Amino acid sequence: MLGIIGIFLPILPTTPFLLLSAALYFRGSTRLYDWLLGHPHLGPYIKNFREHRAIPLRVKILSVSMVWITLLNCAIFVAEEWWLRLFFVLLAVAITVHILHYKTLKK
């Protein structure tokens, strides 16, 4: 569930939660594991990451863009303290570095 929420909220990491779900389903429920890997949207995402340890370029661009839009919005319009604004910007930098650390999946 957190993996699906993470698709829409850039603060929550989608991939680790989906991979954790797949690992737990593999150990606990073959039916749920098969359902997750057979899902038309989530299945290929999990399979590609597990097999290639890479993220498609479109997903990288979308992810990094959403991170910066969200965290800059928080830094400019929500945070009132300078250290909190700095925290949001540094968090955006850290997430961007993490996302760009993975290879780009070429289809």
ZANULO-761219 format. One record per residue (C-alpha): residue number from 0; x, y, z. Coordinates in Angstrom, 1 decimal, always signed. Example, Ala and Ser with C-alpha at 12.3 -4.5 7.8 and 13.67 -1.06 7.14 Angstrom:
<nodes>
num	x	y	z
0	+12.3	-4.5	+7.8
1	+13.7	-1.1	+7.1
</nodes>
This chain:
<nodes>
num	x	y	z
0	+0.0	+0.0	+0.0
1	+2.8	+2.4	+0.8
2	+4.4	+1.7	-2.5
3	+1.3	+2.8	-4.3
4	+1.0	+5.9	-2.2
5	+4.6	+6.6	-3.0
6	+3.8	+6.9	-6.7
7	+1.9	+10.1	-5.9
8	+3.9	+11.4	-3.0
9	+7.6	+11.9	-3.8
10	+8.7	+11.7	-0.2
11	+7.7	+8.1	+0.1
12	+9.9	+5.8	-2.0
13	+7.9	+3.6	-4.3
14	+10.5	+1.1	-5.4
15	+11.7	-0.1	-2.0
16	+8.2	-0.6	-0.7
17	+7.1	-2.5	-3.8
18	+10.2	-4.7	-3.6
19	+9.6	-5.3	+0.1
20	+6.0	-6.2	-0.7
21	+7.2	-8.6	-3.4
22	+9.7	-10.2	-1.0
23	+7.2	-10.6	+1.8
24	+4.5	-11.9	-0.6
25	+7.1	-14.4	-2.0
26	+7.7	-15.7	+1.5
27	+4.1	-15.6	+2.8
28	+1.6	-15.8	-0.1
29	+2.2	-17.2	-3.5
30	-1.1	-15.9	-4.7
31	-0.4	-12.3	-3.7
32	+3.2	-12.5	-5.1
33	+1.8	-13.8	-8.5
34	-0.8	-11.0	-8.4
35	+1.7	-8.3	-7.7
36	+4.1	-9.5	-10.5
37	+1.2	-10.0	-12.9
38	-0.3	-6.5	-12.2
39	-0.3	-4.5	-15.5
40	+1.3	-1.4	-14.0
41	+3.3	-2.6	-11.0
42	+4.5	-5.9	-12.3
43	+6.8	-4.6	-15.0
44	+8.1	-1.9	-12.7
45	+9.2	-4.5	-10.1
46	+10.5	-7.0	-12.8
47	+12.6	-4.3	-14.5
48	+14.1	-3.1	-11.3
49	+14.9	-6.6	-10.0
50	+16.4	-7.8	-13.2
51	+18.3	-4.7	-14.4
52	+18.7	-2.5	-11.3
53	+17.7	+0.4	-13.6
54	+15.0	+3.0	-13.8
55	+13.4	+4.1	-17.2
56	+14.4	+7.6	-18.3
57	+10.8	+8.8	-18.3
58	+10.3	+7.6	-14.6
59	+13.6	+9.3	-13.6
60	+12.5	+12.6	-15.1
61	+9.1	+12.4	-13.6
62	+10.4	+11.4	-10.2
63	+13.0	+14.1	-10.0
64	+10.6	+16.8	-11.3
65	+8.0	+15.8	-8.7
66	+10.5	+15.8	-5.9
67	+11.7	+19.3	-6.7
68	+8.2	+20.7	-7.3
69	+7.0	+19.4	-4.0
70	+10.0	+20.2	-1.9
71	+10.5	+23.7	-3.3
72	+6.9	+24.4	-2.8
73	+7.3	+23.4	+0.9
74	+10.5	+25.4	+1.2
75	+9.0	+28.5	-0.3
76	+5.4	+28.5	+0.9
77	+5.3	+26.3	+4.0
78	+8.6	+26.6	+5.9
79	+9.1	+29.8	+7.9
80	+12.5	+29.0	+9.5
81	+15.6	+29.2	+7.4
82	+16.9	+25.8	+8.6
83	+13.7	+24.1	+7.6
84	+13.9	+25.6	+4.1
85	+17.5	+24.4	+3.9
86	+16.4	+20.9	+5.0
87	+13.8	+20.7	+2.2
88	+16.4	+21.7	-0.4
89	+19.0	+19.3	+0.9
90	+16.4	+16.5	+1.0
91	+15.6	+17.2	-2.6
92	+19.3	+17.1	-3.5
93	+19.7	+13.8	-1.6
94	+16.6	+12.2	-3.3
95	+17.8	+13.4	-6.7
96	+21.3	+11.9	-6.2
97	+19.7	+8.6	-5.1
98	+17.4	+8.4	-8.1
99	+20.2	+9.4	-10.6
100	+22.5	+6.8	-8.9
101	+20.6	+4.0	-10.7
102	+21.3	+3.1	-14.3
103	+18.9	+4.3	-16.9
104	+16.8	+1.5	-18.4
105	+17.0	+1.4	-22.2
106	+14.0	-0.2	-23.8
</nodes>
